[in-house]
Amino acid sequence: MKRPLQPSVPTAGPLFAVAAVTLIAATYGLARLGYGLFLPAFSASFELTPAVGGLLSSGASVIYCVSAGLGFAYAPRHPRLMTILAGSTAALGSAGIAAAPSTGFFTAAVLLAGMGAGFASPALVELVQRNTKPFHAAKRQSVVNSGTGFGVVAAGLLALLLGPAWRLAWVLIAVIAVAGMIGVLLGDASRNRGNAGLQNDAEGANGNDDAGQRQRGGSQQRGLGLAALKWPLAAAFIYGIGCAAVWVYGRTLLEDQGGMPVALSAGAWIALGVGGAAAVLTAPWLARHSIRLTWPVTVLATAAATAGMALAPGSTGISFAAAALFGLAYTAATSVLIIWATATASSSAAGTSALFISLILGQAAGAALTGALIEASGFGLTFAVAAAACGISAAGAIARTQNQHTSEDGGLRVARSDAAS
C-alpha cells in the first residue's frame, strides 16, 4: 500500500499552546520590554543617567539581534535547544537583575535577559509548525505571538503593585520564564520523533527520488527562499522606524506634553498590553486573508494609533484608546510577519528571525531619528513623521504583493517544485 500523500503531523495539546504564549510573554513582554517600565525604579537604585539608560536599551537591541541570528541558524534543526536558551537566558538575566549589587552587574543582567526574546521566536515558530496541522498553523502562530501583549500587561501590573519592591517583581519574571520553557518542552508532541522522523515523513510524501533531489538542492532552495524575503525585510525595517516613536517616547509624550502622572501613564501601557493580548482574537482573520490585505490594515492601524496619541496626549480616554489600538495593531502586524516568513522563506524559523531582526534594527534606527526630530521640531511633527513611515511600509507591501497569487491559507503562494505537483 502507498503511504499517505500528506505527512503525519503530531498535534500538541493545550499545554503546549499555553506554555508557548507564556514563554513569549516572559521573554518579550516582561524580560525585554519590562526594562522601560521599571527604568524609574532602576534609576533610583543604580547610577543610570538618561544617556546611560538609552545606551543600555540600544545594547539590548543589539544583543537581541545576536540571539535572533543564532536562532536563524539553529532553530530549524534544533528548536528545543533554542527554547532552552530562550527560557534560561531570560530567567538567569531576570534573576540577575533582582540580585544585582552594582551598576555593572545590573547592566550585564539586562543584556542577558534581553537575549531570550531573540531565541524564543524562531524556536516557537518551528515547534508550532511541527505540532500543528498545516491548515491551523497560521492561526496558532498568531495566538502564540499575542503573548507579548499579556507580558506587557503583567509588567505594568507588577510595576504598579510592587512599586519599590522591584527586585521581587523580577524574581517572579524569572519564575514565569522557567515555567514557560518547561511547559513548551513537555508539551512538544514531536519531541520523541526528532528531525529524522519528520524528514522521513516528508520523504514518504513525495517519494525517495524527490527526497534525494531536495537533499542535493537544499542549500540552493534555502538561499532562494531567503532572497524572496527582500521586500518583507524592507517593509519590516520601515515599520520598525515608524513604531519606534510610541515604544520609546510614548510615555514621555503623555507625561511631558499631556501632564499625566507616572501611575496614569503606566496605566496607558497596561492598556497597550491589553490591546496586544486582544490580538489573539485577530488570529482567525489573519489566517483567512492575504498578506496584501492584513499587512496594510495592521500597519495603517499602527499609524492611526501613533497619530492619535500625539493629537491629544492630555486626554486620558483618547490616550488609553490609542495605546490599546497600538498594542493590538503592533502585535497583529508582527503575527503577519511570521505568516509572511512561513509563506515565503524555505525555513519558517529562519525567515522569522530575519524579519524580526530587520524590525528591531528599524526600531533602533527609528529611536535615534525620533529623538533627534523631537529636539528639533517637537512631538507633534515627530509622531506625524512616524505615522507616515508606517504608511510607506504599508504602501510598499501592497505594491510588491499586488501581482502575486494567494494560497489557500491566505498567505503568499510559495513556489513548488515539479516533483511535488
N, C-alpha and C positions, 0 to 999 in steps of 0.2 A: 504493500500500500504506500501511496505517496504521503509525504509529510504535509501538514497544513501549509497553505501558502503564506499565512501570517504567523510570525514568530510568537511563541507564547511569552506573555509579559506578566511577571508576578505583580500582584496588586497588594499594596500595603494597606493596612487598616488605619483607623482614626488616630492611633497613637503616633504614627509617622507624620501625618499632616499637622497635628497639634504641636508636636515636638519641632517640626521644621519651622512653623510660624514662631515658636518660642525662641529658637536659635537665631532667626533673623531679627526678632525684637531685641534680643540681648546684644547681638554683635553690632547692629546698625543703630537702632533707636536709643539704646542705653550706653553701651561701651564707647560708641563713636560719637553720636550726636549729643549724648548726655554731657559731654565736656562743656559745651557752650552754656547749658542751663546752670551748671554748677560753678561756672567761672567766677562769679562774685564771691562765693564761699571759698573757692581755691585761692583767690587773690588775697583774701583776708588771712590765710594761713601760710602762704608762701610768698616769695619775692617775685610776684608776677606783675610787671608793668603792662599796660595795654600793648606795647610793642612786643614784649616777650610772649604775652598770651597769643597775639596774632601769629608770631613766628612758630609757636608750638602748634597752632592749628594748621598752618601750612605744612609743617613737618609731618603731622598726622596724615595729611592728604598724600604726601609723597610715600609714606610707609604703606598706606592703603594700596597705592598703585603697585608697589613692590610685591605685596602679598597677592594682589589680584593677578599680577603677572605670573607668579608661581602657580596660582590656580589655573590660569590659561594653559600652562604647560602640563600640569599633572592631574587636574581634576577629571579629564575624560577617561583616564585609566585608573586613577586612584582616588575616587571621590570620598571614600571612607577616611582615608588618611587626611585629606583636606578638611573633612568635617572635624576630625580630632584636633587639627591645628586651629580651626576656627574657634571651637569652644575653649580650648586650652589657652590660647593667646588672649582671648577676651577675658577669661576668668582670672588668669595669672596677672594680667595688666590691671584689671579692676581691683583685685586683692592688693596689688602693689600700691595703687592709688590710696586705698583705705589705710594702708600701713605706712605710707611714705613719711620718713622722718625729716627729709630735706627737699629742697627745690630740685636738685639734680636727680634724686631718686624718683621724685614725682614725675619729672619730665620723661624719664625712661619708661615709667609705668604707663603714662598716657599714650606714648608711641606704641608700646606693646599691645595695649588694649585695642587700639585702632586697627591693628593688623587683622583681627578676627573677621571683620566685615569683608575684607578682600578675599579671604579664604572661603567664606560662607556661601556667597552667591554662586560661583561656579560649581562648588561641591553639591549644593542642593539642587541646582538645575539638572545636573547629571543624575542624581539619585531620584528626583521626581520622574525623569524620563524612564528610568529603569523600573520604577514602582507603579507606573500609571498606564492604563490603556491609552493608546495614541489619541483617540478622539476626546479624551478627558484631560490630556496633558496641558494644553494651553490654559484651561480653567484652573487647574491645580497650581500651575506656576504663578498665576496671578494671586491666588489665595495665599500661597506661602510668602510672596513678595509683600503682601499687606502687613506682614509682621513689623515692618519699620514703623508704621503708624501706632501699633499697640505699644511698641517700645518707647516712642516719643511721649505717649500718654503716661506710661509708667514713670518715665524720667521726670516729667512735670509734676506728677503727684508726689514722687519721692522728694523732689526739691522743695515743694510746698509743705509737706507733712513733717519731714525730718529737719529741714532748715539747717541750723548749725551742726547737727549730728550727721554731717555728710559722709563721714567715714563708715557709719553703719549702712548708709544707702549703697555705697559701693561694695560692701560685703554682700549685700543682697543681690546686686547686679552679678557678682561673681558666681553666686549660687545658681541664679537663673541661667547663666551661660552653661554651666556644667550640666544642669538638668536638661536643657535643650539638646546639648550634644549627646548625652546618654540616650535620650528618648529617640533621636534620629537613628543612632546606631542600632538600637534594639528593634525599632520599627521597620528597618530596611529589610523588605521581603526578599531582595535579591542577594543578600549577603552570603547565603550558602551556595550560590551558584557561581559567583565570581565572573570575571571578564570572559573566561574561557567558555562557560556555559552560554553566555549571551552571544558570543561570537558564533558558537555552533548553531544556535537558533537562526541567526542571520544567514549563515551559510546554507542551512537547510531550506530557508525560504526561497532562495534564488538559485540553488544548485551549486555543486562543487566547482564547476568551471567559472561561474560568476564570482564565487568567493576568491578563487585564485587571482582572477583579474583585479578584484578590489584590493587584494593584498599587494599586488605588484604596483598598482597605481594609487595606493593610499595617500602617499605624501603629496602627489600631484593634485588629487581631489581636495585634500585639506587646504592646499595653497589657493586653489580656485575658489573654495568656499570663503576663505578669509578675504580674498581680493574683492569678492562680491559685497563685503561689508563697508566698502569705502564711503558710500553715501549714508548709511546708518551711522557710521563713525562721525561724519561731518555733522549730521543732524544732532547727535548726542552731544558733541562738543559745543555747538552753538546754543543748544538748550541749556547746557551747564552754565554758560556765560549768563544767560538770561535769568535763571532761577537763583543765582548766587546772591542777588540783592536781598531777597527775603531771608534766605538761610543765614546770611552773615550779618545783615544790618536791619532786619525786620524789627527786632526788639528795640534796637537803638532808635529807629524811626518812631515807634509807638511811645517810647519814654521821653525822648528829646523833643519831638515835634508834636506828639499828641498829649504829652503831660501825664501819661499813665504811670501809676505807681508800679514798683517792681512786681508785686504779687499779681496785679492785674495783667501785666504783660506776660508773666509766666502762665496765667490762665489762657491767654491767647494762644500760647504754644501748646497747651493741652488741647485746645480746640483744633489746632493744626494736626495734632496727633490723632484726635478723634476722626478728623477727615481722612487721614491716611489709613486708619483702621477700617473706615467705611468703604475704602476702595475694594475690599473683598466683595462687596455687592456688585461691583462692575465686572467681575471675572467672567460671568456668562456672556455679557455683551462684548467684551474684548475678544473672547474666543470665537464668537459668531461672525464678527465683522472684519473687513480687510484692514490692513495696516494703513492704507492710504486714507482711511476714514478715522481710525482710532488714534493714530499719532497726531494729526492736526487738531482733533477735538480736545484731547488731553493737554496738548501743548498750548493751544489758544486759551483753554480754561486757566492754565497757569498764568498766562499773560494777563487775563482779566483780573485774577486774584492779586497779582503784583500791582497793577494799576489801581485797583480798588483800595488796597491798603494804604497807598500813598495819597489818595484823594481825600480820605477822611480819617487820619490817624487818631484824632481826638474822639471819634465816635466808637464807643465800646461795641455796639451792635454790628456796625459795618466792619470794624477791625476783626472781631471774632469770626464773622461770616467769611471775610476774605481769607483769614488764616485757615479756616476749615476747608474752604474751596481749594486753597493752595495745597494743603496736605492731601486731599482727595486726588487732585489733578496730577500732582507730582508722583505719587505712589502708583497711580494708574499708568502714567507715562513710562515709568521705569518697568512696569509689567509689560508694556508694549515693546520696550527694548528687548526684553527676554524672549518674547514671542518672535520678534524680528530676527534675533540671532538664531533661534531654533529653526525658523523657516529659511534662512539664507546661508548660514555657515554650515560646513560639513560636521562641525562639532558644536553642539549647543552650549556646553560648558565653556569652551574656548571662545566662542563668539560672544557669549555674555560677558566674560572677563574683558574682552577687547572693548565692548561698548560701554561698560561701566568705568573702565579706566579713562576712556575718552570723556565721559560725563564728568568725572571727578576732576580731570585736568581742565575741562571747561569751567568748572566751578572755581578752581584755583585761579585761573586767569580772570574770571569774572569778578572775584573778590577784590583783586588788585585794581582792576579797571573801575569797579564800582566805588571803591574807597577814594580813588583819585578824583572821580567825577563828582562825588558828594562834596569834597572840599572845594572844588572849582565852581560848581553850579547848584548845589543843594540837593535835597532828597527828591523833590518833585520831578525834575528833569531826569535825574539818575534812574528812578524807578520806571519812568516812561521809556527810557532807552532800553532798560532790562526787558520790559514787556515787548518792545519792538524786536529784540533779539529772539525771543520765543516765537514771534510771528514769522521771522525769517526762517527759523528751523522748520516750522510747520509748512511754509510755502515751498521750501526746498524739497521736503519729503513728498509733497503732493506731485511736484514736477517730475521727480525721479521714479515714482511708482505709477504714474498715470497710465503708462502703456504696458504694465506688467499684469499678468494674469493673477487671479487669486485662487488659493487652494480651498479644499472643502472645509477646512477648519478656520478659514478666514485669514490665514497668513499668506505671504507671498509664495507663489509656486516655486518649488525647488527643482532645478534641472535634474532629470533622472537619466540613468544610463540605459542604453538599448536593451541590455540583458535583463533589466528589471521590468521591462514592459511586456 
